[in-house]
Amino acid sequence: MLNFPALRPKFIAQDSSTLSRSERVIYWTIVLTPLWWLLGIQPLFYPAVVIGLLALHFSFDQIVQKSIPAYVWAWLIMSIAMLWTAALGINDMGFDLQVAAAAVVTFIKSYFLIFACLALPFFNPVRVEVVTRAIAWMSAGYSVTIAIQIVMLVLNIGGNGYVPPLAQVLPGDKGSLLVMFANFSPFLGIPLPRTVLYTPDPPILGVCAILCFLICLGERDRGLRRFALVGAVAALIVSASRSAWVCFPLSLLIGVCLESGWFRQLSLWITSLTLIGCSIFGLTIEELLQKPVEGFNQARASSSQERAIVVGKTLEAWQESPWIGWGLIRGKAHLYEDTYITLGSFSTYAAVLYLNGIVGFIALISAMLLTLFAAYQAAMQGNLSCKWAFAGLIALYILCNVTPLSWMAVNLWFFFAWLGAVLNQAKLQQVRFTSWEQISPS
């Protein structure tokens, strides 16, 4: 067992004299993220940690004695729907062991991982401050890694990255296991440094950066919080994700509105100001939005066009099997010359319709909304962490239209582990408050 008596009060958590096994494992798994990245074992290591802890502490008695929230079960239903449609797809194509193994790996590291992260705190409580402290150290480390990668880029060291030796023996797409470094990418015609950091795709880094920023606002140590926020902003910048850049101020606005108590009036203010702006400049709402959208698309025009083509082809293929989808990816969208991209590569919503049909889509939306409502309900009761969790979920759901959640989940596991701890803490506080009301004199 690892013990750092002298460092514990500041390095781990201010009021954590002891850590439970789950807290210790989750803490070090998050803090040592760069190590798992360099070893290339992230896609299987994170699910193994979380699902292993859940299996270790799982108890049917706790299910009977304690009410597991509906949003937890909703993610389990979504993961089962994913596995069921994949099994139908494998059966339709003819059983292939390699395809079946890849489908199982995808199941474990996507929606089932989300379920495990959200369910774990209800079987073995994990304190929010412990997970927050770990994420703060990880976020602070972003700055160091980014600085090293930019120096490597300037000195032309590292090339296009490498596939770690351990990753070569793991099943699945090797592209997600490739350790890549920073490179120059054109933005508005200007070559700027861009990196994926510990993720396989820049937009995923943008999502991680936003979520890290929102989580680290709750870090108690002022110095660490400052470094963590700087690291998150640095990661957001070098991700060069346009959607993440738009969602970042939006998530902050939502969180501030929740904290100030006038969130319920936000939609009214936005609608009113939009209509006033349209009337002043003599524009329709469509014309008002057209210019920003054009600028957004022109910032990286080729990327926007490719995404539109792939999403369009994905939806066309879905219409051939609307109810249960195809289960597995069976086609590619032709972009130009000899360039093809597999269907379902971008929007989560289009990908779920294509792979899991209307059945899976209903399961996904139900899970998303139930989780969002749980965070909103706790936020309205004054839970500060849930306010930022709600803002983070809004940003995540918007960004799901850019990259499939099944692809992002394994890199966002730290957020769902934090979210599970936050919602469990809010539920416990509500139970205590209700119990106090029952025993207090009227």
Beta strands, then each sheet from edge to edge (+ up, - down):
strand 1: 183-187
strand 2: 190-194
strand 3: 332-336
strand 4: 339-342
sheet 1: 1+ 2-
sheet 2: 3+ 4-
end
